[in-house]
Amino acid sequence: MLYLTRRERFCAAHRLYRSEWDDKKNYEEFGPCSNKNWHGHNFILYVTIKGKINPSTGFVVNLKKLSPIIKRKVVDKIDHKNLNLEVDFMKDKIPSTEVLAVEIWNQLFDEVLNIGAKLHCIKIIETENNFVEYYGNENE
């Protein structure tokens, strides 16, 4: 099995909060990330796929097929956007980096299968000190 990773970057704003909680409770749980005026990050996204090398091409998949999928299904939808307000696949979800990783997985899973590989990992670096890795549901 060979693993291939594509890196992308995007900038996005979000606010971590629950609407049913008051400001004090949100601040206790989410700290400054619950700022009513939002905050943002310069995220780095790593999409890792896995598969066998195609003997005809020498590739697991042609990156000219993978890159546009990531751009269309994810980056175009979230770059320079507010994750709480503008991103269809984040609607009604707390836009933590953990939830974002799962939802990006969901956006890409079928598309990656369609080009002959399997999604292995979504890694999102939120800050220089924080990142998330998601390896999917055990049943996938």
N, C-alpha and C positions, 0 to 999 in steps of 0.2 A: 504494500500500500504506500502510495506517495502522497505527500501533503503539499499543497500549493497555497500561498497566501497573497492576497491583493490588499494593499493599503490605500485607504481613501481618507480625506479630511473634510470636516465640515464645522461650521460655527453655528451655534444655536443657543437660544435663551430658554429658560424654563423657571418655574416656581414649584417647589415642593410644598404642597399643602393639601389639606382635606377641607372641602367647603363646609362640611358639617361641624368643624371645629372652629373655635374662636382664635383670634390672633395669638393669644397667650399660649394656648395648647399647641398650635402649629409651631410656634417658636420653640417651645419646650422639646418637641419631637424633631423638627427639621432645622433648627437654628437659623442662621442668616440665609439659608437656602429657601426660607419661606418668605423672603422679602416681597412685599406687595408689588414692587416695581420691577420684579424679575431679576435675573442675573444670567450670565452666559458663560460658555466655555468654547475653547477651540479643541474640539474632539478629534481624536485619531481613531479610525475604524480599521480593523483587520478582519478580513473575511478569509477563512481558511477552508478549503475544500479538500476532498480526498478521493482517490481513485487509482486506477491502474494506467500505466503509460500506454497510449495508443501506438502500436508499432508503426503505423502508417505515417504518423505526424511527429512522434517523439514527445507529445504533450499529454498531460492528464486532460486538460481542456485548453483550447486556444484562449489566451487572455483577451483577445479581440472580441470574444463572445461573452466572457465573464464581466469584464469592466463595464460595458454598457448596461448590463443587467443591474449591477450595483448602483450605477448612476441613476438609471430610470426608476428603479423600485425604492431607492433609499435616498441617495444624496440629493437629487433634484427636489425631493419632497421635504427635506429637513434643513438643508444648508441655508443659513441666514433666516431661519424661521423661529417662531415661538412654538416649542413642542406642546405646550398646553393648548394653544389656540388654533394653530395652522396646520397641524400634521394629522391627516386622516387616520392613520393607523395608531395614533396615540390618543385618540378621542376618548374621554372619560377614564383615562388611566393616570396614575401618579407618574410623572415623567422622570423617575429615578433612572440612573444609568443601568441598573439591573433590569428594569422593565423595558427600557429602550433596547437592550441587547436581545431580549426575548422577542420583542416585536420586529426587530430587524431580521432575526432568524426566520420568523413567520413570513416575512415579505419575500425572502430569498429561497426558502427551502425547495419549493416546487420548480422554480426557474432553474436552479442549479441541477436538479435531477434531469430536467429537460435537455441540458447540454452534456449529459453523460457523466456527471460526477455526483458526489454526495457532500452536503454541507457538513463540516466537521466542527468549526468553532467561530463564534463571533466574539471578538475582543474589542472593547471600547476603552480608550484611555481618556478619562475626563480631565484629570490634572496630572502633574508630574508625579504625584504621590498616590493617585487612585485610578484603578482600572478594574474592569469586569470582564470575565470570560464566561461564555455560555456554550455548552456542548449539546444542547437540545434535550428533548425528551428521550428517556431511555427506550421508548417504543418506536422511535423514528429510525 
